[in-house]
Amino acid sequence: MSTKVNVETKRGRAIPGRAIKRKQLTGWLFVSPWILGLLLFYAYPLFSSIYYSFTSYSILREGRWVGFQNYTDLFKDDLFWTSIGNTVYFAVLYVPVSIFLGIALAMLLNMNVKGMSVYRTIFFLPTLVPQVAMAVLWMWLLNPSFGLINAMLAFVGIDGPPWLGSEAWSKPSIIFMSLWGMGQAVVIYLAGLGDIPKDYYDAAEVDGAGWWKKTLNVTMPLLTPVIFFNLVMGLIGAFQQFTLPYTLTQGTGSPANSLTFYVMYLYDNAFKYFNMGYASAMAWILFVGIMSLTAIVFLTSKHWVHYQGK
Amino acid sequence: MRLTKRFFAHFVLLLASAFFLIPFLWLLSTSLKPLEQIFSFPPEWIPDPVQWSNYADAVNYIPFFQYLSNTLVITLLSVLGVLISCPLVAYSFAKLEWKGRNVLFAITIAVMMIPAQVTMVPLFMLFKSWGWVGTGLPLIVPQLFGVPFYIFLLRQFFMGLPDALRDAARIDGANEFRIYWQVMLPLAKPALLAVGLFQFIGSWTDFLGPLLYLTDPNSYTLSLGLQQFQNQRGSEWGLLMAVSTLMTLPIIVMFFFLQRTFIQGITFTGVKQ
């Protein structure tokens, strides 16, 4: 984490003690609502969920200390592994594909083509559709017998798959829907491309670099901080997949649990079966998993992320 | 050579536009079709006749205006909450000097990484012990105490404002709160708008929060209402599309009018051109 904060050091200026105290107090006063929020709504729940994960806790009964039992039960729970498998499947396909497509579209937009603002708006529009409405819309689009997608496929002579109706095609359907809503990443890449100084390209051209060389040696290295940001955010988002599969399947994860994602199963354990301890253990495994992934990305970042002028 | 490149770029962009736009247009088209045309094969694009009554039927079928007002209350109060707390905190991180500032800011960034689902269960228990489950309070009150991502965005924006403004006001004898309130806050309007819009969209489209806390059907938001509606009206695609459109439209209209300011308000580097 390289958050560089510019601290003003008032070197060589003697400030009377009382003024310093006042300054301190003002700063703390301004920030005090957040300190309260941080303790109450972040720190306390985070640490109490560790405690819960070692208890057998339901909403109805007081918790009982059970040690590692929730964790050992989880590791024997087939559905737990299924939900991890589904979530990883989604993340492994969606994150790289969205990064690749996002950069490609942003680079095309960055060529200063006519109507760029129109394209940009079109790409961004789907991100404004509420996920519940998105689920309804795509259920209709992917309807095997009356849906537009299969009708289009039939038009070019392809017999469309049953999409959400089959185990093999249900996850690709969700990936497809999620890609439809990736406009935000495109806009962020576009902003990143706009930050690359034009002289770099001019210099590369003087050296006789063509489009391919410029992309490889100028664009990509300078875009890495933005790729890094979107990669971290994309991974965290992918592991939090809930609303789309939940509303598509009315909470069932059907067909055959192929759409039971990790957080859905966590939700079921907590609020359907009231196994708060079990759900807390799941929450902690999720937390450690996401943290480890993020840490790996951060640790490798110094090898592939280049910061301008730093 | 140049020309073919441009042509190729446009070709790919148009293809991508079709992918992003067609589902959208299909949503509108289906919402205006009579039932028999919805199931026509091959699908037709133009509703014939245009059936505006889908909207009236959909609004009457669920307590639409009740859900709308519930959603608006939660959304507007959340927006108000973040606009009161986050700039104040962000300003302190950006422009005031105090011990522990950088440590606390680093913690704030770290907290951004915690998925909401990790704290979901203990928070639910906490709100339950306060007697808040079944009310909208858990969806509104936490925002009054600050949201890490917004604090980060606003801090970046404040960093981009010249210190000279603050120092000049100090020399004039203004106290820190007055400087914040009368000098800095008005300058941060684009960032405030961006944060307000983010929170508006977040609350308006939130599903998991209302699902956990709004147990009484009279207090449902549009997200929950639409999901119920979907269960009961499995084949009424026209009505479902009409409600989905009604839910989506306000956000799109808002975005259209505010997009320029919105983009100005987002800065990651703290340096605005």
Boltz contact constraints between the chains, C-beta under 6 A:
constraints:
  - contact:
      token1: [A, 3]
      token2: [B, 109]
      max_distance: 6.0
  - contact:
      token1: [A, 5]
      token2: [B, 102]
      max_distance: 6.0
  - contact:
      token1: [A, 24]
      token2: [B, 98]
      max_distance: 6.0
  - contact:
      token1: [A, 26]
      token2: [B, 176]
      max_distance: 6.0
  - contact:
      token1: [A, 27]
      token2: [B, 92]
      max_distance: 6.0
  - contact:
      token1: [A, 27]
      token2: [B, 96]
      max_distance: 6.0
  - contact:
      token1: [A, 27]
      token2: [B, 98]
      max_distance: 6.0
  - contact:
      token1: [A, 28]
      token2: [B, 98]
      max_distance: 6.0
  - contact:
      token1: [A, 30]
      token2: [B, 88]
      max_distance: 6.0
  - contact:
      token1: [A, 30]
      token2: [B, 92]
      max_distance: 6.0
  - contact:
      token1: [A, 31]
      token2: [B, 89]
      max_distance: 6.0
  - contact:
      token1: [A, 31]
      token2: [B, 92]
      max_distance: 6.0
  - contact:
      token1: [A, 33]
      token2: [B, 85]
      max_distance: 6.0
  - contact:
      token1: [A, 33]
      token2: [B, 145]
      max_distance: 6.0
  - contact:
      token1: [A, 33]
      token2: [B, 146]
      max_distance: 6.0
  - contact:
      token1: [A, 34]
      token2: [B, 89]
      max_distance: 6.0
  - contact:
      token1: [A, 34]
      token2: [B, 146]
      max_distance: 6.0
  - contact:
      token1: [A, 36]
      token2: [B, 145]
      max_distance: 6.0
  - contact:
      token1: [A, 37]
      token2: [B, 145]
      max_distance: 6.0
  - contact:
      token1: [A, 37]
      token2: [B, 146]
      max_distance: 6.0
  - contact:
      token1: [A, 41]
      token2: [B, 142]
      max_distance: 6.0
  - contact:
      token1: [A, 42]
      token2: [B, 111]
      max_distance: 6.0
  - contact:
      token1: [A, 45]
      token2: [B, 119]
      max_distance: 6.0
  - contact:
      token1: [A, 45]
      token2: [B, 122]
      max_distance: 6.0
  - contact:
      token1: [A, 45]
      token2: [B, 123]
      max_distance: 6.0
  - contact:
      token1: [A, 46]
      token2: [B, 119]
      max_distance: 6.0
  - contact:
      token1: [A, 48]
      token2: [B, 122]
      max_distance: 6.0
  - contact:
      token1: [A, 49]
      token2: [B, 122]
      max_distance: 6.0
  - contact:
      token1: [A, 105]
      token2: [B, 16]
      max_distance: 6.0
  - contact:
      token1: [A, 108]
      token2: [B, 9]
      max_distance: 6.0
  - contact:
      token1: [A, 108]
      token2: [B, 12]
      max_distance: 6.0
  - contact:
      token1: [A, 108]
      token2: [B, 13]
      max_distance: 6.0
  - contact:
      token1: [A, 111]
      token2: [B, 9]
      max_distance: 6.0
  - contact:
      token1: [A, 113]
      token2: [B, 9]
      max_distance: 6.0
  - contact:
      token1: [A, 119]
      token2: [B, 13]
      max_distance: 6.0
  - contact:
      token1: [A, 122]
      token2: [B, 17]
      max_distance: 6.0
  - contact:
      token1: [A, 122]
      token2: [B, 20]
      max_distance: 6.0
  - contact:
      token1: [A, 122]
      token2: [B, 21]
      max_distance: 6.0
  - contact:
      token1: [A, 123]
      token2: [B, 20]
      max_distance: 6.0
  - contact:
      token1: [A, 126]
      token2: [B, 20]
      max_distance: 6.0
  - contact:
      token1: [A, 128]
      token2: [B, 251]
      max_distance: 6.0
  - contact:
      token1: [A, 128]
      token2: [B, 252]
      max_distance: 6.0
  - contact:
      token1: [A, 128]
      token2: [B, 255]
      max_distance: 6.0
  - contact:
      token1: [A, 129]
      token2: [B, 248]
      max_distance: 6.0
  - contact:
      token1: [A, 130]
      token2: [B, 205]
      max_distance: 6.0
  - contact:
      token1: [A, 130]
      token2: [B, 247]
      max_distance: 6.0
  - contact:
      token1: [A, 132]
      token2: [B, 207]
      max_distance: 6.0
  - contact:
      token1: [A, 132]
      token2: [B, 223]
      max_distance: 6.0
  - contact:
      token1: [A, 132]
      token2: [B, 226]
      max_distance: 6.0
  - contact:
      token1: [A, 132]
      token2: [B, 227]
      max_distance: 6.0
  - contact:
      token1: [A, 133]
      token2: [B, 244]
      max_distance: 6.0
  - contact:
      token1: [A, 133]
      token2: [B, 247]
      max_distance: 6.0
  - contact:
      token1: [A, 133]
      token2: [B, 248]
      max_distance: 6.0
  - contact:
      token1: [A, 136]
      token2: [B, 230]
      max_distance: 6.0
  - contact:
      token1: [A, 136]
      token2: [B, 240]
      max_distance: 6.0
  - contact:
      token1: [A, 136]
      token2: [B, 244]
      max_distance: 6.0
  - contact:
      token1: [A, 137]
      token2: [B, 27]
      max_distance: 6.0
  - contact:
      token1: [A, 137]
      token2: [B, 244]
      max_distance: 6.0
  - contact:
      token1: [A, 140]
      token2: [B, 237]
      max_distance: 6.0
  - contact:
      token1: [A, 141]
      token2: [B, 23]
      max_distance: 6.0
  - contact:
      token1: [A, 146]
      token2: [B, 39]
      max_distance: 6.0
  - contact:
      token1: [A, 148]
      token2: [B, 26]
      max_distance: 6.0
  - contact:
      token1: [A, 148]
      token2: [B, 43]
      max_distance: 6.0
  - contact:
      token1: [A, 151]
      token2: [B, 42]
      max_distance: 6.0
  - contact:
      token1: [A, 151]
      token2: [B, 43]
      max_distance: 6.0
  - contact:
      token1: [A, 240]
      token2: [B, 115]
      max_distance: 6.0
  - contact:
      token1: [A, 242]
      token2: [B, 208]
      max_distance: 6.0
  - contact:
      token1: [A, 243]
      token2: [B, 207]
      max_distance: 6.0
  - contact:
      token1: [A, 247]
      token2: [B, 227]
      max_distance: 6.0
  - contact:
      token1: [A, 250]
      token2: [B, 231]
      max_distance: 6.0
  - contact:
      token1: [A, 263]
      token2: [B, 117]
      max_distance: 6.0
  - contact:
      token1: [A, 270]
      token2: [B, 121]
      max_distance: 6.0
  - contact:
      token1: [A, 276]
      token2: [B, 121]
      max_distance: 6.0
  - contact:
      token1: [A, 279]
      token2: [B, 121]
      max_distance: 6.0
  - contact:
      token1: [A, 280]
      token2: [B, 121]
      max_distance: 6.0
  - contact:
      token1: [A, 283]
      token2: [B, 118]
      max_distance: 6.0
  - contact:
      token1: [A, 287]
      token2: [B, 118]
      max_distance: 6.0
